[in-house]
């Protein structure tokens, strides 16, 4: 599987070429704070299958050996590495893929830290576009 993605402004681009080790929604506090979102979808790949095609990501050490890579211009979170807990793995944010439909998450992880109102969002009304607009 070959997938490409990048940040919102287009300055940083990457490619992964291999089968994902897993794809999951992460509910941990660190991911939530980093993304400003209640959940982040990640796809894990062997680091050897990952390459930066364009630009240079900035890096933030969010906790211990957790390294979050993001675009220094637009701030888009792109990928995550953790040499201690996930050696040899790069986790890419699925929403930054050119085709995020290609990598659907198959699990929810770190649910012990999940925001309670994320437990069941199927009962919340849905709108095709912003309501009232």
ROSE-4610 file (N, C-alpha, C; in Angstrom, 1 decimal, always signed):
// ROSE-4610
residu = [X/X/X/X/X/X/X/X/X/X/X/X/X/X/X/X/X/X/X/X/X/X/X/X/X/X/X/X/X/X/X/X/X/X/X/X/X/X/X/X/X/X/X/X/X/X/X/X/X/X/X/X/X/X/X/X/X/X/X/X/X/X/X/X/X/X/X/X/X/X/X/X/X/X/X/X/X/X/X/X/X/X/X/X/X/X/X/X/X/X/X/X/X/X/X/X/X/X/X/X/X/X/X/X/X/X/X/X/X/X/X/X/X/X/X/X/X/X/X/X/X/X/X/X/X/X/X/X/X/X/X/X/X/X/X/X/X/X/X/X/X/X/X/X/X/X/X/X/X/X/X/X/X/X/X/X/X/X/X/X/X/X/X/X/X/X/X/X/X/X/X/X/X/X/X/X/X/X/X/X/X/X/X/X/X/X/X/X/X/X/X/X/X/X/X/X/X/X/X/X/X/X/X/X/X/X/X/X/X/X/X/X/X/X/X/X/X/X/X/X/X/X/X/X/X/X/X/X/X/X/X/X/X/X/X/X/X/X/X/X/X/X/X/X/X/X/X/X/X/X/X/X/X/X/X/X/X/X/X/X/X/X/X/X/X/X/X/X/X/X/X/X/X/X/X/X/X/X/X/X/X/X/X/X/X/X/X/X/X/X/X/X/X/X/X/X/X/X/X/X/X/X/X/X/X/X/X/X/X/X/X/X/X/X/X/X/X/X/X/X/X/X/X/X/X/X/X/X/X/X/X/X/X/X/X/X/X/X/X/X/X/X/X/X/X/X/X/X/X/X/X/X/X/X/X/X/X/X/X/X/X/X/X/X/X/X/X/X/X/X/X/X/X/X/X/X/X/X/X/X/X/X/X/X/X/X/X/X/X/X/X/X/X/X/X/X/X/X/X]
num = [1/1/1/2/2/2/3/3/3/4/4/4/5/5/5/6/6/6/7/7/7/8/8/8/9/9/9/10/10/10/11/11/11/12/12/12/13/13/13/14/14/14/15/15/15/16/16/16/17/17/17/18/18/18/19/19/19/20/20/20/21/21/21/22/22/22/23/23/23/24/24/24/25/25/25/26/26/26/27/27/27/28/28/28/29/29/29/30/30/30/31/31/31/32/32/32/33/33/33/34/34/34/35/35/35/36/36/36/37/37/37/38/38/38/39/39/39/40/40/40/41/41/41/42/42/42/43/43/43/44/44/44/45/45/45/46/46/46/47/47/47/48/48/48/49/49/49/50/50/50/51/51/51/52/52/52/53/53/53/54/54/54/55/55/55/56/56/56/57/57/57/58/58/58/59/59/59/60/60/60/61/61/61/62/62/62/63/63/63/64/64/64/65/65/65/66/66/66/67/67/67/68/68/68/69/69/69/70/70/70/71/71/71/72/72/72/73/73/73/74/74/74/75/75/75/76/76/76/77/77/77/78/78/78/79/79/79/80/80/80/81/81/81/82/82/82/83/83/83/84/84/84/85/85/85/86/86/86/87/87/87/88/88/88/89/89/89/90/90/90/91/91/91/92/92/92/93/93/93/94/94/94/95/95/95/96/96/96/97/97/97/98/98/98/99/99/99/100/100/100/101/101/101/102/102/102/103/103/103/104/104/104/105/105/105/106/106/106/107/107/107/108/108/108/109/109/109/110/110/110/111/111/111/112/112/112/113/113/113/114/114/114/115/115/115/116/116/116/117/117/117/118/118/118/119/119/119/120/120/120/121/121/121/122/122/122/123/123/123/124/124/124/125/125/125/126/126/126/127/127/127/128/128/128/129/129/129/130/130/130/131/131/131/132/132/132/133/133/133]
x = [+0.8/+0.0/+0.9/+0.7/+1.4/+0.4/+0.7/-0.1/+0.7/+0.2/+0.8/-0.1/+0.5/-0.2/+0.6/+0.0/+0.7/-0.1/+0.5/-0.2/-1.2/-1.9/-2.9/-2.3/-1.2/-0.6/+0.2/+0.6/+1.3/+2.8/+3.3/+4.8/+5.4/+4.8/+5.3/+4.5/+5.2/+4.6/+5.3/+4.6/+5.2/+4.6/+5.3/+4.7/+5.0/+4.1/+4.3/+4.1/+4.9/+4.9/+5.0/+3.9/+3.9/+2.5/+2.4/+1.1/+1.1/-0.1/-0.1/-0.1/+0.6/+0.6/-0.7/-1.4/-2.7/-3.2/-4.5/-5.1/-6.1/-6.1/-6.9/-7.2/-8.4/-8.7/-8.1/-7.3/-6.6/-7.4/-7.7/-8.4/-7.6/-6.3/-5.4/-5.4/-5.1/-5.1/-4.0/-2.9/-1.8/-2.2/-2.8/-3.3/-4.4/-5.3/-6.4/-5.8/-4.9/-4.3/-3.5/-2.8/-2.0/-2.8/-3.9/-4.7/-5.9/-6.2/-7.3/-8.6/-8.6/-9.8/-10.1/-11.3/-11.6/-11.0/-10.5/-9.9/-9.1/-8.0/-7.2/-7.1/-7.2/-7.0/-5.6/-5.0/-3.6/-3.4/-2.5/-2.1/-0.6/-0.3/+1.1/+1.8/+3.0/+3.8/+5.2/+5.9/+7.3/+8.0/+8.9/+9.6/+10.3/+10.9/+11.6/+10.7/+9.4/+8.5/+8.0/+8.5/+8.1/+9.2/+8.8/+9.7/+9.1/+9.9/+9.4/+9.7/+8.8/+8.9/+9.3/+8.8/+9.0/+8.9/+9.7/+9.7/+10.3/+10.2/+10.8/+9.8/+9.4/+8.5/+9.2/+8.5/+9.0/+8.6/+9.3/+9.1/+8.9/+7.9/+7.6/+7.6/+8.4/+8.4/+7.3/+6.2/+4.9/+5.0/+5.7/+5.9/+6.9/+7.9/+8.9/+9.5/+9.4/+10.0/+9.0/+7.9/+6.8/+7.2/+7.4/+7.8/+6.7/+6.1/+5.0/+5.6/+5.4/+5.9/+4.8/+5.0/+4.0/+4.6/+3.7/+4.2/+4.5/+5.7/+6.0/+5.3/+4.7/+4.0/+2.5/+1.8/+0.4/+0.0/+0.9/+0.6/+0.0/-0.3/-0.9/-0.1/-0.7/+0.0/+0.0/+1.2/+1.4/+1.7/+2.8/+3.1/+3.7/+3.9/+4.3/+5.3/+6.3/+7.3/+7.5/+7.9/+8.2/+9.2/+10.5/+11.5/+11.5/+10.9/+10.9/+9.7/+8.5/+7.3/+6.9/+7.3/+7.0/+8.2/+9.3/+10.5/+10.3/+10.9/+10.8/+9.5/+8.6/+7.3/+7.0/+6.4/+5.9/+4.3/+3.7/+2.2/+1.9/+1.1/+0.7/-0.7/-1.0/-2.4/-3.2/-4.1/-4.9/-5.6/-6.1/-6.8/-5.9/-4.5/-3.6/-3.3/-3.8/-3.6/-4.4/-3.8/-4.6/-5.9/-5.9/-7.1/-7.3/-7.8/-8.0/-9.0/-9.8/-10.7/-10.0/-8.7/-7.9/-7.4/-7.6/-7.0/-8.1/-9.1/-10.1/-9.7/-9.8/-9.4/-10.2/-9.6/-10.2/-10.4/-10.0/-10.1/-10.1/-10.5/-10.4/-9.4/-8.4/-7.4/-7.3/-6.7/-6.6/-8.0/-9.0/-10.3/-10.4/-9.5/-9.5/-9.4/-8.9/-8.8/-9.8/-10.7/-11.7/-12.6/-12.9/-13.9/-15.2/-16.0/-17.2/-18.2/-18.4/-19.4/-19.0/-17.8/-17.4/-17.8/-18.3/-18.6/-19.6/-20.7/-21.7/-22.2/-21.6/-22.0/-23.0/-23.5/-24.5/-25.8/-26.1/-27.4/-27.4/-26.3/-26.2/-26.7/-27.5/-28.0/-26.9/-27.1/-26.1/-26.7/-25.8/-26.2/-25.2/-25.6/-24.7/-23.7/-24.2/-23.4/-23.8/-23.1/-23.4/-24.9/-25.5/-27.0/-27.3/-28.4/-28.8/-28.1/-27.1/-26.3/-26.6]
y = [-1.2/+0.0/+1.2/+2.1/+3.4/+4.5/+5.3/+6.5/+7.7/+8.8/+10.1/+11.1/+12.0/+13.0/+14.2/+15.1/+16.3/+17.3/+18.4/+19.4/+20.3/+21.1/+21.9/+22.9/+23.5/+24.5/+23.9/+22.7/+22.0/+22.0/+22.7/+22.8/+21.5/+20.6/+19.3/+18.2/+17.3/+16.2/+14.9/+13.8/+12.5/+11.4/+10.2/+9.0/+7.8/+6.9/+5.6/+4.5/+3.5/+2.4/+1.1/+0.5/-0.7/-0.9/-2.0/-2.4/-1.8/-1.2/-0.6/-1.7/-1.4/-2.3/-2.3/-1.2/-1.0/+0.4/+0.6/+1.9/+2.0/+3.1/+3.2/+4.7/+4.8/+6.1/+6.2/+7.2/+7.3/+8.4/+8.0/+8.9/+9.4/+9.2/+9.7/+11.2/+11.6/+13.1/+13.8/+13.1/+13.7/+14.0/+13.1/+13.2/+14.3/+14.3/+15.3/+16.7/+16.9/+18.2/+18.7/+17.7/+18.1/+18.5/+17.8/+18.0/+19.1/+19.3/+20.2/+19.5/+18.2/+17.4/+16.3/+15.8/+14.7/+13.4/+13.2/+11.9/+12.1/+11.3/+11.4/+10.0/+9.9/+8.7/+8.5/+7.4/+7.1/+5.8/+5.8/+4.7/+4.4/+3.2/+2.9/+2.1/+2.5/+1.9/+1.7/+0.7/+0.6/+1.9/+2.4/+3.7/+3.6/+2.4/+2.2/+2.4/+2.4/+2.5/+4.0/+4.8/+6.2/+7.1/+8.1/+9.1/+10.5/+11.5/+12.9/+13.3/+13.7/+14.1/+15.5/+16.4/+17.8/+18.5/+19.5/+20.3/+19.7/+20.3/+19.8/+20.1/+19.0/+19.1/+19.7/+20.4/+20.8/+19.7/+19.6/+18.5/+19.1/+18.5/+18.9/+17.6/+17.6/+16.5/+16.7/+16.0/+16.2/+15.5/+14.5/+13.8/+12.7/+12.7/+11.6/+11.5/+10.3/+10.1/+10.3/+10.9/+11.1/+12.4/+12.1/+13.2/+13.4/+14.6/+15.0/+15.9/+15.5/+16.2/+17.0/+18.2/+19.1/+20.1/+20.7/+21.7/+23.0/+23.6/+24.8/+26.0/+25.9/+27.1/+27.1/+26.0/+26.0/+25.3/+24.5/+23.8/+22.5/+22.0/+20.7/+19.6/+18.8/+17.6/+16.6/+15.9/+15.0/+13.6/+13.4/+12.1/+12.1/+10.9/+10.7/+9.6/+9.8/+8.7/+8.6/+7.4/+7.2/+6.1/+6.4/+5.4/+4.4/+4.8/+3.9/+3.0/+3.5/+2.6/+2.1/+2.7/+2.2/+2.3/+1.5/+1.6/+1.1/+1.9/+1.5/+1.8/+2.5/+2.8/+4.3/+4.6/+6.0/+5.9/+6.7/+6.8/+8.1/+7.9/+9.1/+9.4/+10.7/+11.1/+10.9/+9.9/+9.5/+10.6/+11.6/+12.7/+13.6/+13.4/+14.2/+13.5/+12.3/+11.5/+12.2/+12.1/+12.7/+11.9/+10.6/+9.8/+9.1/+9.8/+9.2/+8.0/+7.9/+6.8/+5.5/+5.5/+4.3/+3.6/+4.3/+3.7/+3.9/+3.1/+3.2/+2.6/+3.3/+2.8/+1.5/+0.6/-0.7/-0.9/+0.2/+0.0/+1.4/+1.4/+2.6/+2.2/+3.1/+2.8/+3.9/+3.6/+4.5/+5.0/+4.2/+4.6/+4.9/+4.5/+4.8/+6.3/+7.0/+8.5/+9.2/+8.5/+9.0/+10.1/+11.1/+12.1/+11.4/+11.5/+10.7/+10.8/+12.0/+12.3/+11.7/+11.1/+10.5/+9.0/+8.5/+7.1/+6.6/+7.4/+7.1/+8.4/+8.7/+9.9/+9.6/+8.3/+8.0/+8.6/+9.1/+9.7/+11.2/+11.8/+13.2/+13.5/+14.5/+14.8/+15.1/+14.7/+14.9/+15.9/+16.7/+17.6/+17.5/+17.5/+17.4/+18.6/+19.8/+21.0/+21.7/+22.8/+23.6/+24.0/+23.6/+23.9/+25.3/+25.7/+27.1/+28.0/+27.5/+28.3/+28.3]
z = [+0.0/+0.0/+0.0/-1.0/-1.0/-0.8/+0.2/+0.5/+0.7/+0.3/+0.4/+1.2/+1.8/+2.6/+2.9/+3.6/+4.0/+4.8/+5.0/+5.9/+5.1/+5.8/+5.1/+4.1/+4.4/+3.5/+2.4/+2.5/+1.4/+1.5/+2.6/+2.7/+3.1/+3.8/+4.2/+3.6/+2.9/+2.3/+2.7/+2.8/+3.1/+2.3/+2.4/+1.7/+2.6/+2.7/+3.3/+2.2/+2.2/+1.2/+1.9/+2.3/+3.1/+3.7/+4.3/+5.0/+6.4/+6.8/+8.1/+9.2/+10.3/+11.4/+12.1/+12.2/+12.7/+12.4/+12.5/+12.3/+13.4/+14.2/+15.4/+15.7/+16.4/+17.0/+18.4/+18.7/+20.0/+20.8/+22.0/+23.0/+24.1/+24.0/+25.1/+25.3/+26.5/+26.8/+25.9/+25.8/+25.0/+23.6/+22.9/+21.5/+21.5/+22.4/+22.4/+22.6/+23.5/+23.7/+22.5/+21.9/+20.8/+19.6/+19.3/+18.2/+18.4/+19.7/+20.0/+19.5/+19.6/+19.1/+20.2/+20.2/+21.2/+20.9/+19.6/+19.2/+18.0/+17.8/+16.7/+16.0/+14.7/+14.0/+13.5/+13.9/+13.6/+12.7/+11.8/+11.1/+11.4/+11.9/+12.3/+11.1/+10.8/+9.8/+10.3/+9.7/+10.0/+9.5/+10.3/+10.0/+8.7/+8.3/+7.1/+5.9/+6.0/+4.9/+4.8/+5.6/+5.6/+5.1/+4.3/+3.8/+3.7/+4.0/+3.8/+2.4/+1.7/+0.2/+0.1/+0.9/+0.8/+2.1/+2.3/+3.5/+4.7/+5.8/+7.0/+8.2/+8.9/+10.0/+11.2/+12.0/+13.3/+14.3/+15.4/+16.4/+17.7/+18.4/+19.8/+20.6/+21.7/+22.7/+23.6/+23.4/+24.2/+25.6/+25.7/+27.0/+26.8/+27.7/+27.7/+26.3/+25.7/+24.4/+23.2/+23.5/+22.5/+21.7/+20.4/+19.5/+18.5/+18.5/+17.6/+16.5/+15.3/+14.1/+13.5/+13.1/+12.6/+11.6/+10.8/+9.9/+10.7/+10.5/+11.2/+10.7/+9.5/+8.9/+9.3/+9.1/+9.3/+10.6/+11.2/+12.5/+12.4/+11.2/+11.0/+11.7/+12.6/+13.1/+12.1/+11.9/+10.8/+11.2/+12.0/+12.5/+13.8/+14.4/+15.8/+15.9/+16.7/+16.9/+18.4/+18.9/+20.3/+20.4/+20.4/+20.4/+21.5/+22.7/+23.8/+23.7/+23.4/+23.5/+22.1/+21.0/+19.7/+18.8/+19.2/+18.4/+17.0/+16.0/+14.6/+14.0/+14.6/+14.1/+14.0/+12.9/+12.7/+12.6/+13.4/+13.4/+12.6/+11.5/+10.8/+11.1/+11.1/+11.4/+10.1/+10.1/+9.0/+8.2/+9.0/+8.3/+7.4/+7.6/+6.7/+5.4/+5.2/+4.0/+2.9/+1.6/+0.5/+0.3/+0.7/+0.6/+2.0/+3.0/+4.3/+4.3/+3.3/+3.1/+3.0/+2.5/+2.3/+3.5/+4.7/+5.9/+7.1/+7.0/+8.1/+9.4/+10.5/+11.8/+12.1/+12.8/+13.1/+14.6/+15.4/+16.9/+17.5/+18.8/+19.7/+20.7/+20.9/+21.9/+23.0/+24.1/+25.2/+25.7/+25.6/+26.0/+27.5/+28.3/+29.7/+29.9/+28.9/+29.0/+28.1/+27.5/+26.6/+27.3/+26.6/+27.0/+27.1/+28.2/+28.4/+27.3/+26.7/+25.7/+24.3/+24.2/+23.0/+23.0/+24.1/+24.2/+23.1/+22.9/+21.9/+21.2/+20.1/+19.4/+18.3/+18.2/+17.2/+17.4/+18.7/+19.0/+18.8/+18.4/+18.2/+16.7/+16.5/+15.2/+14.2/+13.0/+11.9/+10.8/+10.2/+9.2/+8.1/+6.8/+5.7/+5.6/+6.1/+6.1/+7.4/+7.7/+8.9/+8.9/+10.0/+10.1/+10.1/+9.5/+9.5/+8.6/+7.8/+7.0/+5.5]
